[in-house]
Amino acid sequence: MGTRGRNSKSTGKKAKGGRVTPKGGPAAAQAARARAHGGSVTETSRRYTAPTPRSAKQSPAWWPYLMFGLLAGGMLLIFLNYLGVLPGGRSGWWLLPALGCITAGIVAATNYR
């Protein structure tokens, strides 16, 4: 009995294999697909884009005051509602602006840079 390769069939020939996509990565594959379907090939820009300066990424100096003010204001509203000193006594309607202030404070905290 003869030894046969792993990819051989009963005819004794090796199975064909190889690269399915053209060399050059995704851009070359996209260009080949566009040519095959009759489309135009546009080259991607290889121009250098400078990073955004740090000064453009920094929040204004008043941003932490706004953030902590909203959080403290919401907690103060909840506390004063619990004590019943707000107009209308203890009411669940005072919790809506309180939770809104706390949510706005959290959103401000996530946008702080």
Rosetta blueprint (number, residue, H / E / L):
1 M L
2 G L
3 T L
4 R L
5 G L
6 R L
7 N L
8 S L
9 K L
10 S L
11 T L
12 G L
13 K L
14 K L
15 A L
16 K L
17 G L
18 G L
19 R L
20 V L
21 T L
22 P L
23 K L
24 G L
25 G H
26 P H
27 A H
28 A H
29 A H
30 Q H
31 A H
32 A H
33 R H
34 A H
35 R H
36 A H
37 H L
38 G L
39 G L
40 S L
41 V L
42 T L
43 E L
44 T L
45 S L
46 R L
47 R L
48 Y L
49 T L
50 A L
51 P L
52 T L
53 P L
54 R H
55 S H
56 A H
57 K H
58 Q L
59 S L
60 P L
61 A L
62 W L
63 W H
64 P H
65 Y H
66 L H
67 M H
68 F H
69 G H
70 L H
71 L H
72 A H
73 G H
74 G H
75 M H
76 L H
77 L H
78 I H
79 F H
80 L H
81 N H
82 Y H
83 L H
84 G L
85 V L
86 L L
87 P L
88 G L
89 G L
90 R L
91 S L
92 G H
93 W H
94 W H
95 L H
96 L H
97 P H
98 A H
99 L H
100 G H
101 C H
102 I H
103 T H
104 A H
105 G H
106 I H
107 V H
108 A H
109 A H
110 T H
111 N L
112 Y L
113 R L
